[in-house]
Amino acid sequence: MIPRKPVSPEAMLLKMMDLCARSEQSSGEIRQKLYRKGITGHEARKIIDRLIDDSFIDDSRFARAFANDKARFALWGRRKIRAGLAAKGITGKEAADALAQIDEDEYAEAALKAARAKARNLDLNDYGERMKLFRHLASRGYEPEAISSAISRLSE
């Protein structure tokens, strides 16, 4: 195995600035990337603080964008979005605020769209098949109320 050449903190700061300019990143993601490159402790904290001060990183902005994208495009429910945010290092108030900003009508439509996609192959008059759909939507992170609403709208 070829040994890696050490990366300077200044070079990593520029690389992380470039990355953050191209896409939203959370401070947790940047910290992991820095640790993988061998920059830890005080140096990593300095780089992250500089990125935050220069508005390259904003965890609340990241959380809002992540929640909106996953609800709208990936058809994830709030529970799965909360778990995804936690995996990115976003918890507490920032995650709660991001989840609260998801539009209720769009969220209901996303649940219905996810239900429709799965229900194509199911007979909703059969209790077992409805439960299969319920479990599928629960695995996508939807709450029981949203699932019941989507299934009843689909059955109409």
N, C-alpha and C positions, 0 to 999 in steps of 0.2 A: 504494500500500500504506500502511495506517495504521501509524504507528510504535507499538511496544508501550510501555506504561507500565512503568517499572522496578519490579521486585518487591523488597521489602525482605527481608533474611535472616530477620527475626523472623516475617514473614508466611509465608514459605516453610517455616520450622520448624513452625509451627502446621498448615500444609497437609499437610506430610509426616507429622506426628503423626496427623492425621486419616486419611490414607491407610493408614498402617501399622496403625492400630487396626482398620480394616475388613478388611485382607487382609495375608497374609505378604508381605514385600518383602525383597529382598536389598540389601546396601549398594551393590552395583554398579548395581542398578536405580535406587535413590534418587539416586546420584551422576549418572547419566544424566539423570534428571528435573531435577535442580538445574542441570546444565549447559545444558539446553535453555531454562531460564528465565533464564539469564544469571548464575547464581551459581556461581563457580568458585573454585579455589584454597583459600585459608585459610578463607574463609566456608563453603564447601561442607564442608570437613573438620570445622569446628566443629559444623555442623548434624548431620552423620553421627555424630560422636562423642557428641553429646547424645542422639540417637535410640538409640544403642547403650547408653549409660549408663542411660537410662530404660527399657530393655528393649523398645523399639518395634522394633528391628532385632536379630536374632540369626541370623547366617548359617548356623550349624549347625542351628538349628531350621527355618529356611527350607529348607535342603537336604534334611532328613529329610521334611518335608511334601511338597516337590516330587517327590522320588523315590518316595515312597509313592503319591501321587496319579497320577503318570504310569504307574507300574507297574500299579496296580490299575484305573484308569479309562480311560486312553488306550491301554493295552496296549503300552507301550513297553518295549523291552529295555534292559539295563544300559548298553550302548554309547550308545544314543540319549539316555538319561537323563544320562549323564556329559557328553555334548556340550551338552545343554540347560542343565545346571548351569554349564558353562564359559561359555555365552552370557550367563548371569545374573551372572557374575563369581565363581562358586564353584569353586575347584579344590583340589587337594591333599588334605589329611587330612579336611577337612569333606565333600568329595564322596565320598571313599572310605568314610568312616563311614556316610554316608547310604545308599550302595549296599549296604554290608554289612548294613544293618538291614532290607533287603527280605526278607520271609519267602520261603523257598525253595519251599514248597508253593504259595503264592499265585502266585509267579513262574512256576512250571511250569504252573499252571492258566491264567494269563494268556497264556502262549505257546500253549497248546493252544486257547484260545478264539480267539486271533488266527489260528491255523492253520485252525480250523474255518470261520471267516468267509470266508477266501480259498478254501478247498478245496471249497466248495459248487459251484463252477463248474469244478472240475478232476477229471480221472480220475487217481487216485493210482497206478494200475497202470502208467501211462505214465511213463517216466523223465523225459522233457522236462517234463511237467506237475509232477512232484515237484520238479524243479530250479526251476521257476517259483515254486512255493510256498517253496522254500528261499531263493531270492533275495528274495522278498517279506518273509519273516520277518527276513532279514538287514538289509533296508532299515528295518525297524522297530526295529533295534538289538539283536536277540537274538544270543547267541553260538552258534557251530556245534553245541556239545553240546546246548544247550537246543532248538535247531531240530530236530536229529536225533531227540531224545527225543519232541518234540511230533509229528513226522511219523510216527514208528513207533507212537506211541499212537493216532494218528488212523487209521492203516492197519489196526489190529487189528479 
